[in-house]
Amino acid sequence: MALPDILKGLRLPVVGSPLFIVSNPKLVIAQCTSGVVGSMPSLNARPAELLDDWLAEISEGLAAHNAAHPERPAAPYAINQIVHKSNDRLEHDMAVCAKYKVPIVITSLGAREDINAAVHAWGGIVLHDIINNAFAKKAIAKGADGLIAVATGAGGHAGVKNPIPLIQEIREWFDGPLLLSGAIGSGDGILAALACGADLAYIGSAFIATDEARAAEAYKQAIVAGSSDDIVYTNLFTGVHGNYLKPSIVAAGLDPDHLPESDPSKMNFGGGAAAKAWKDIWGCGQGIGPVKAVLPTAALVDRLEREYRAARERLAL
């Protein structure tokens, strides 16, 4: 399965997923310099003017690493754009991405030909996240270069499909870049994603419990202490179904076992309201069992690599 040059030569076949609120330049730089693709949502930079500063910081940080370590250059980075009608920053944020020629743009909640064409014009590639095969076909028809299959158990906005049939159905017609997201927190999980037919694993929640992540200490410790039993699937908080940590829902005075349904038409990803709604409710996937401590990002990637190599050896690959 053909990968574009930008995704070749990674230390591990891993893309760190953009973490709303949590991702920041320090985390992205740490991911990339550890040999995996780092990413963040453009909306994490608030106010909007901060995005230019953040992309400058990432660009300069990666250039400095590459100058000091030409034998192990940093992996590329990605910026996530919410392509939803309520995101009133999309045009501004895309212009900033164009200025820095962001190598990878991850699009969510809407596939648009003009967005894909803009990224291609500056030499970047587009990966679009989807939860089923029908959305996958629409994304590729509109010009996305690759797909992120968001299976059951993924943190934040997540689907309900088992990863095995989801990847299989997409691979029947698509041989381009395909990532798998959903409860991957170990090197064994990375290899399992590849065995399903994906090219790369898409990992988010494990990176929340890192030194560089912009998350409250209680959020990080809840991930360390938690397991898949502590994850709740609901659309209450954003109008889109997603997975969240049960302790944060309890702390908000809600009963995680009896949450009401939300009205999807009330989705709003513009302004500060969305950030406020998510701030105290902690998005998280089911794959947090392997996370035993808050560590530097480099140490987490070291663990993932050890486990990945051991899994390959165990299967004599």
N, C-alpha and C positions, 0 to 999 in steps of 0.2 A: 504494500500500500504506500503510495508515493506521498512523501512529506515535502513541503516547500523548504527551501534551503534554510530559512530563518528558524525552523524547528528541528533542524538536524544538529547533531553534535552535542546534545545536552548531556550532562553528567548522569541524569536519571530521566526517564520518559515522563516528566511531571510538569504540569502547569499549576502554579498556585492560583486559586480562584480569588476573584476580587471580593473583599469582605466589607460590606457596608459599615460605615463608621470606623471600623477597626484598621483597615489597610491604610498605610501612609508611606511616604518616601523611604523612611528607614527600613520598614519591612520589605518593600519592593527591592531596594538595593541589596538587602541581606539575602533575599531569595535568589536574585540574579547572580550575585557573587558566589553563592553556594552551588551554582550550576543548574538551577531550575528556573523556569520562567516565573517572574514575579508580576503581580498585577494589582490594580486598585480601581475602584469606581471613580470616575471624574467628579461625581457629586460629593465625594468625601472632602474635597477642597472647598471649604466654605469660609468666607464669601467666594464667589466665582473667580475673582481676581487672583486668588491664591493658587489656582491651578497652574498658571504660568510659572510661578515660583517653584511649585512642586516638581513640574516636569524638568525645569532647569536643574533642580537639585538631583533628580534621578539621573539625568543625562551626564552631569558633571561627576557624580559619584561612580557611575559605571565606567566613564572614560578614565578616571583616576585609577580605578582597579585594573583596567586593561593595560594601562601604561606601566603599572607596577608589577603586573603578573601576566605578561604576554603568553606564557606557557599554558595558562588556564583562564582564558577570557570569560567575562560574565555572559550569562544567558541573556536573551532579549527580554524586554518588558512589554506588558500589555496594559491598555486602559479600557475599562468597561464603560459603555454608553447605554443608558436606559432610553430605548427608542420608543417611548410612550408619549402620547399626545400631551400628558400633563407635565412632562419634563420641559419647562420653559428655558432651560439652559443648554439644550442640545446644540443649537447653532453656535453659540459662544464656545462651548467646550470642544466642538469639532474643529473650530478655527484654531484654537490653541494646540490641539493635537496635530493639525496640519503644519503649524509653525515648527514643531519639534520632530515632525516626520515619525510619529509613534509607529514602531514596527508592527505591532499587533493590536487590533481593536476587537474587543469582545462586545457583541451587541445582544441586548436582552429586551424582551417584551415588545417586540415589533421588528420586522425585517423590511428595510427600505432600500430600493435600488440606488437612490441618490447618495445615501450614506456609504454604501459599499463602493460606489464609483469614486467618491471623494477620497476614501482610504487608498484605493488602487492608484489614484492620481499621484499621491505622494510616495508610492512604492510600498505601502503596507499591505497586510492581509487582514481579512475579517473572519472571525470565528463567531458563529451564532449559537446561542444556547436554546435547546428545544426539549420538550418533554414527551414527544411522540413522533411517529414516522411522518404523519401528515404535515406537521410543522417543519420537520426536517426538509421535506420536498419543497415547501414554499420558500424556505430560506435559501436553498441552493438555486431555485428558479430565479430568485431576485439578486443573485450574484455573490452570495457568501462563499468564501473559499473553503471553509471547514465547519464542522459541527461539534457542539458540546452536548452530548446526550446526558440529560440530567435525570437520573433514575431515582427510584424510591430511596429514602434515607439520606438524601443530600441536605446540607444545611441551607438556610435561607429558603428562597423559592425553589420548590422541588416537585417532581412528578410522582406518579404512583406506579410506573412500569418497573418490572424486574429488569435488571440490566442485561441479562442474557438474551431475551427476545428483542429488547429494544435495539441492541447493537446488531443482532442478527438481521432484523428487518431492514435496518438502514444499510447494512453491508450488501444486501441483495442488489442494490442499485447504485450505491455510492462508494467509490474507492479512494476518495480524497481524505484529507486530515479529519480524524474522528477521535474525540476525547470522551472519556467516560467519567461522570461525576456521580457520587452517591456512596457515602459511608466508607471512603477509602482513607485509612489513617495509618497504614502499615505498608512495609515493603511487599508483604504477601499480597495485599490488596492491589498494589501497582501491577504485579505480575498477573493477577487474576484479570485485571482490566485488559491487559494485552492478550491474554488467552481467549477472552470473549470476542476479540476482533478489533478492539480500539488500538490507536497508535500511542496514546498518551493518557495518563491518569490526571484527573482534575481534583486537586486537594485543597480544602479550605479550612475546616474546623480545627484541625491539628495546629495550624499556624496561628490561631487565636491565642493559644497558650505558649507564646514566645515572648522573649524580652522586648522585641521591637514592636510588637502589636500594640495598637492604641486601644486597649480594652481595659476596663476596670479590673483591679486585682481579683475582686470577687467573681467576675466573669471567668477569668483564667482559672481560678481555683475550682469553680463549678465544673469546668471541663475536665480538669485533672481528677476530680472526685467522681465524675459521672460515668454513665454507660448508656447504651442504647435504650435502656428502660427509662431514662430521664428525658427523652425527646418527645415532644408533643407536635402533632401535625394539625395545623389550623390556618384558616384564611382571615381570622379576625383582625389581625394587625395591619395588613396592607391591602386586603381584598384579593390577594393571590395566595394560594395554599403554600405553606412553608413549614419548616421544622424549627422548633425553638426549645430552649432549655426549660424544663419544668420549674426549677427553683425561681427563675425570674418571673414566671407567670404567677406563682404563689406569692412572691414578694409584692406584686402589683395588686394583690387583693382579689385575684381571680381564681376560680376553681378549674384547674387544668383538665379535669375529667368532664366538665360540663360547660364548654365554651360555646357561645352563640356563633352563628354563621354571619359573615360580613357580606355587605353588598359590593360585588366587584365593580360596579359603576362608580363607586366612590374612591377608586384608586387615585392617589395623587403622589407623584414623585417630584414635584416642583417645590421650591421654597423651603422653609425650615420645618414645616409640619411633618414631613415624612421622616426627617432625621429625629424629631422629637418622639414620634410614635415608636421608632425602633430603639431609641437610646436605652431604655430600661428593660425592654424585652429582648432577650439574647438569642439571636439566631444560632443554630448549631445542628450539625448532622449527627447521624447515628454512629459514625466511625471514630468515636472518642475513647473507646476502651483502651487502645494502646498508649494513650497519652498519660504518662505517670508523673510528670513534673513540668513546671514552666522552665523552658530552656532557651538559650540563644537559637535563632533560626538555623545557624550553621550546624549546631548539635542535632537539631531535629532532622535535617537533611542527611547528616551522617548516619543517624539511626535508620532512616528509610533506606539508605543505600546498603547498609549491613544486612537488613532484613530482605531486601530485594535480591542481593547476591546469594544469600543463604537459601532463599526459596528456589532460585534457579538451580542451585547446586543440589538441593533435595530432590528436584525433579529431573536431575541430570541433563539440564538444558545448556 
